[in-house]
Amino acid sequence: MIERKLSIIDIILVAGTRVALGIGVGLLLSRRLNDGERKGAGLALAVVGGLTTIPLAIGIIGKNDIERTKLRSAA
């Protein structure tokens, strides 16, 4: 298992993007708003949540790769 150290900021950002994506999908499936409002808000939140997850994931994965490179060069 690969272990990664995350700061509180990283955890909050990842959780926030997951929340935005989840709310967006929930709005897309909801019936409480009229169709235009629901689709607009749901699609916007889903896209923002999905797109902001990509750079965060790359940053988190990249942290471990940098540490591995340092360990290899030190050995």
VEXDREN-2710 file (C-alpha; in Angstrom, 1 decimal):
% VEXDREN-2710
k/r/px/py/pz
1/MET/0.0/0.0/0.0
2/ILE/1.3/3.5/-0.9
3/GLU/1.2/5.9/1.9
4/ARG/0.8/9.6/1.2
5/LYS/1.0/12.5/3.7
6/LEU/-1.7/15.1/3.1
7/SER/-2.1/18.5/4.8
8/ILE/-5.4/19.7/6.2
9/ILE/-5.7/22.0/3.2
10/ASP/-5.4/19.1/0.8
11/ILE/-8.0/17.2/2.6
12/ILE/-10.4/20.2/2.7
13/LEU/-9.9/20.8/-1.0
14/VAL/-10.5/17.2/-2.0
15/ALA/-13.6/17.0/0.2
16/GLY/-14.9/20.3/-1.2
17/THR/-14.6/19.1/-4.8
18/ARG/-16.3/15.8/-3.9
19/VAL/-19.2/17.8/-2.3
20/ALA/-19.6/20.1/-5.4
21/LEU/-19.6/17.0/-7.7
22/GLY/-22.1/15.2/-5.4
23/ILE/-24.5/18.2/-5.1
24/GLY/-24.3/18.7/-8.9
25/VAL/-25.2/15.1/-9.6
26/GLY/-28.0/15.3/-7.0
27/LEU/-29.4/18.4/-8.6
28/LEU/-29.4/16.7/-12.0
29/LEU/-31.4/13.9/-10.6
30/SER/-33.7/16.0/-8.5
31/ARG/-37.2/17.0/-9.3
32/ARG/-37.7/20.0/-7.0
33/LEU/-36.5/22.8/-9.3
34/ASN/-37.8/23.5/-12.8
35/ASP/-35.9/21.8/-15.6
36/GLY/-33.8/24.8/-16.6
37/GLU/-32.7/25.8/-13.1
38/ARG/-32.0/22.2/-12.2
39/LYS/-30.0/21.4/-15.3
40/GLY/-28.0/24.6/-15.2
41/ALA/-27.0/24.4/-11.5
42/GLY/-26.4/20.7/-11.6
43/LEU/-24.3/20.7/-14.7
44/ALA/-22.2/23.7/-13.4
45/LEU/-21.5/22.0/-10.0
46/ALA/-20.8/18.7/-11.5
47/VAL/-18.4/20.1/-14.1
48/VAL/-16.6/22.3/-11.5
49/GLY/-16.4/19.4/-9.0
50/GLY/-15.0/17.1/-11.7
51/LEU/-12.5/19.5/-13.2
52/THR/-11.1/20.7/-9.9
53/THR/-10.5/17.1/-8.8
54/ILE/-8.1/16.5/-11.6
55/PRO/-5.3/19.0/-10.6
56/LEU/-5.8/18.1/-6.9
57/ALA/-5.3/14.4/-7.7
58/ILE/-2.3/15.1/-9.8
59/GLY/-0.8/17.2/-7.0
60/ILE/-1.4/14.5/-4.4
61/ILE/0.1/11.7/-6.6
62/GLY/3.0/14.0/-7.5
63/LYS/3.9/14.6/-3.9
64/ASN/4.8/10.9/-3.4
65/ASP/6.8/10.8/-6.6
66/ILE/9.0/13.7/-5.5
67/GLU/9.7/12.0/-2.2
68/ARG/10.6/8.7/-4.0
69/THR/13.0/10.6/-6.3
70/LYS/14.7/12.2/-3.3
71/LEU/15.1/8.8/-1.6
72/ARG/16.5/7.2/-4.7
73/SER/19.1/10.0/-5.2
74/ALA/20.1/9.9/-1.6
75/ALA/20.8/6.1/-1.7
END
